[in-house]
Amino acid sequence: MRIEKCYFCSAPVYPGHGMMFVRNDCKSFRFCRSKCHRNFKKKRNPRKTRWTKAFRKSAGKELTLDNALEFEKRRNIPVKYNRELWSKTMVAMKKVEVIKTKRQARFIINRLKKGKELEKAADISEVKKNIHLIKAPHAGQAKQLEDKMVQKLAEDVHMDE
Amino acid sequence: MALYNFKKIMVVPTAKDFIDLTLSKTQRKTPTVVHKHYQIHRIRHFYMRKVKFTQQNYHDRLSQILTDFPKLDDIHPFYADLMNVLYDKDHYKLALGQINIAKNLIDNVAKDYVRLMKYGDSLYRCKQLKRAALGRMCTILKRQKQSLEYLEQVRQHLSRLPTIDPNTRTLLLCGYPNVGKSSFINKVTRADVEVQPYAFTTKSLFVGHMDYKYLRWQVVDTPGILDHPLEERNTIEMQAITALAHLRSAVLYVMDVSEQCGHTLSQQLELFNNIRPLFANKPLIVMANKCDVRKISELSEENQKVFADLTAEGVTVIETSALTDEGVMQVKTEACDRLLTHRVDTKMKSKKVHDVLNRLHLAVPAKRDQKERPPFIPEGALIRRKAMETDTPKRKLERDLEVELGEDYTLDLQKYWDLMNPEEKEDKIPEIWEGHNIADYVDPEIMKRLEELEQEEELREKAGEYDSEEESEDEEMKEIRQLASQIREKRKLKILASKEKDKQGPRIPRTAKKVERATLEKEMGDLGLDMTDKDDSHYAQRSRSLVRKRKREVSAPPTSRTRSQSASRPPRDQSGVRDAKMLKKVKTMMKSSQKDMNRQGRKGESDRHVFDLKPKHLLSGKRKSGTTSRR
């Protein structure tokens, strides 16, 4: 029993789910749900359909080249069962999973950092240009100006005298 | 080949039927209507067509009969002879000849009458000619009644003949009636021939098929032959003789040793010698049938001598019993083998063989040296062969286990696994964990790789890759963000508000619109300005539009008389009217004169406008009752 990968979106296909299509050249395609199957029938390229994992990896939105990812690999020559080896593998698998998720998360965070900076700059420029929509330029200064004017007039009058 | 067409001969209709068929066909398939006043060529053509059509039909049908029935010269001599025996060659040929003559006569009749029709000058004449032509053709056919009946019977019988292939391997059974030929054929093939105690149960040839050495063999059962000279033989016996004469087969002469058939052994031997010439060039086997009743060894001396003589001459004698199956297989194999060798011999002697032989070449490798090279059988094969022979099962099979345990049995192939630690054979192996296949991770070197990975991870952590950067944003930045979000919100609201304005049609310019003091103060207040105490500002002063107009004074009355008269003039509808009665009458007159115009929807006397110059209800539709003077 194996969990296969959907050909189109690379989602896990559990036993008893999805559909398999076998072509005349003996290549078989598994699909996790009819959405992927229908897209395949429409001859859409998974590498260009934005919501699939294939697109994300090919467009560099997700971690592709990493040692942690090399652990899970389909091997053509099965290894004979050995209790010790299997238990060690289970332990190792869990650890590798932890490291893998950490690295994948870090990759995405790094990718999104630039966005934050752009946001900052946009905010600053927005405020600089359009502050007049929420606050008049001399909002709290009217009284001050008036006082100043009064003072200046008083001074002038005083000068004249 | 003609062999197979016996079933495909078309039905030969009786003379009456034939005539009816053709005439009705003529009536249906040719035009039926013709009148006196048609042009003469048309009438002639009409009747000529009928004559020709009838002639064509007769001709076609008769030709078909002639071609369907086999020509005795063209088919295999066996069938030719058989048909001669059954139907009399002369009669057959005569019948077909008559048909042919009839056909030609009909053609001639038609030709003549068509020629005559060309000179027919009225409908009556042409019609009579046609009647004459058709009548003559039909009488010709009526005369063929006997031939047609005979041919129909021949056809029916012919289609029921068994399909005997004269060229393939055949075994022919012959002998006196009731000796056991039909029983033998029933035993050896799937044929189901009637077996009865009276003589001449089998009245015609029967064929059965059997398989031997991957080949198909025909077994032909014949009716019994009695011992008289050829001339005195009846039809049934003649069929057997024909078969014997023409089929290249192995002959099985069946003798009844127990003499239950009603004829003594010597009589049977007589017959055998009489028809011996027919057995020339055919492998012969004598079957001493009914040996379950009496064996040859139980016979008297002289009878035994008979058989001994036969064997001495080189004829194989085999004791059989169709009832107990004794010797039946032996006869079969013996006969088939001998026939095969005979056939091969004849083929070798024929001329065509050399064509094939010249092209065949058997290649044999030349001996290199004198060393013996026998075939090599490996040890394992020898052991296994020996094991097969001793017939003892060496190991316990799963099947045996299954049978033993019955319902408790479960197929557990894991116990046959070849593992490094055999005690792990019964482990339940995990396959999936959290959406991953464990088989994808299994690797003998996994621990080493895991160590490397962990080291790498440590290095990365040390380098600070995983440090979460605090959002080191000071107060100022936070304030800016907040302001920016407020600006964006305000802008969106303004856009929405402007979208709600109805901008269709001419617009009042902004400056002509009156701005309310309250809204102005509210807006400026939202922007942060201080709008209290603004009564003295320019926008709070009253505008000119609120100033009232001055009142006009009352004007002086007019002074001259004309002016005063005009002031006291009576209204128009009362001037010239004497009293109220007249006023009433005047009013009704006015109203009645207006009624008409109102009803017609006219504005006044001068309104001559026609709203609908061409009303649809008057100008459309069919001319039914009514006039059309206004169309």
Interface residues (C-beta under 8 A of the other chain):
Chain A: M1 R2 I3 P12 N67 A68 F71 E72 K73 R74 R75 P78 V79 K80 Y81 N82 R83 L85 W86 K88 T89 M90 A92 M93 K95 V96 E97 I99 K102 R106 K120 A122 D123 I124 E126 V127 N130 I131 H132 L133 I134 K135 A136 H138 A139 G140 A142 K143
Chain B: W417 D418 L419 M420 N421 E424 D427 I429 P430 E431 I432 W433 E434 G435 H436 N437 I438 A439 D440 Y441 V442 D443 P444 I446 M447 R449 L450 E452 L453 E454 E456 E457 E465 Y466 M477 I480 R481 L483 A484 Q486 I487 R488 K490 R491 K494 M524 L527 G528 L529 D530
